[in-house]
């Protein structure tokens, strides 16, 4: 016979039924996959860059309430970018660089000046260097609240060049002021577990 | 019954004390809940590195508790806005509009999400057959009239026989990647504008209403994604915005009671 009271029996039975019929969505953190509360971030630019332009701000995204694309209080998660042009960089003279909060990204981590897309177009018998269609590159970058990221372009040639650039990803509310966002649960610590229960976990 | 054996009960308590654990008289509900749980001990893999591994004791009797009468298992799945659920519907929308003028915004197409679904758009591609070479066009994506984002692209190779390769940044074989969720009963609209050749700041050389010269006024937008169904299917997938810590199962942890939204 069971030691359970009828009420406990009912409870166990309902837990079993729930466990058999439910399906638990396992969600990645907001900095890996967008949550339901995330918003899309897609910026593309296809503009002619004047000759000998010097460094110009091409795409500017910010969450610092500066009238940018993202409202303040949000975390921006970039998933990819395009920094390319109509011709290979050796021909076009186009250069790109990122500035994050006014600082250049370190060269040893991020150097795209000589690596703009210049793949060979497939099915072309002459294999003429043809830098488009542009392919998106992956990037892993998180911009916290009050941050600004600028993709700058420089046309070093003497004629106008077409620059193709894009940033894409998503942004989500930063409710707790933490980089991982307020939707995430805090990690367990020793205090949560408790001394007497430690052996059980 | 094993659970009512007093000597076994004392052995359980003595064993717990030996392991340094807190001695709690296990209730029947506790035993039912922990049935199948095996006592394990933790050892360090290397001295000085606090990364324990669990070792199941050998040669000991099976832990107390009733054998499960019903095999209990549950599914885990990806959230419906990341992976399409089993009951979701595919979405591959093609919107065509005739846009014969420069600098004049037109609605390319709209889609209203049904009551029982949420829409997730992940890929965008397009064709601007009304554009001359180096003409720039912009597409606005609006949810219930609010602009989610605006993208622009340029006809860069009008000689390519492959329409996927005519535009600089996107095409049918390399669509623009996005994450565009649209809630139930909401309407997603795409609005297009053919800017023509522009300067660096995006100012067009054309006046609004200038006619195109290509003879084909089609502006085409293709959206791909899925309609994720909402609650009350055995597959799960409750309404995403209702998801609490227990996936909507726990009535105490709703947003109204201060839980996570």
Interface residues (C-beta under 8 A of the other chain):
Chain A: X1 X2 X3 X4 X8 X11 X12 X16 X18 X19 X20 X21 X22 X23 X24 X25 X26 X27 X28 X33 X34 X35 X36 X37 X38 X39 X40 X41 X42 X43 X44 X45 X46 X47 X48 X49 X50 X53 X56 X69 X79 X80 X82 X84 X86 X121 X132 X133 X134 X135 X136 X162 X164 X166 X168 X170 X183 X185 X196 X197 X199 X200
Chain B: X1 X3 X4 X19 X20 X21 X22 X28 X29 X31 X32 X33 X41 X42 X70 X72 X73 X74 X75 X76 X77 X78 X79 X80 X81 X82 X134 X136 X141 X148 X149 X151 X152 X153 X154 X156 X157 X164 X165 X167 X168 X169 X170 X171 X174 X176 X177 X178 X179 X180 X181 X197 X198 X199 X200 X201 X202 X234 X235 X236 X237 X240 X241 X243 X245 X247 X249 X260 X261
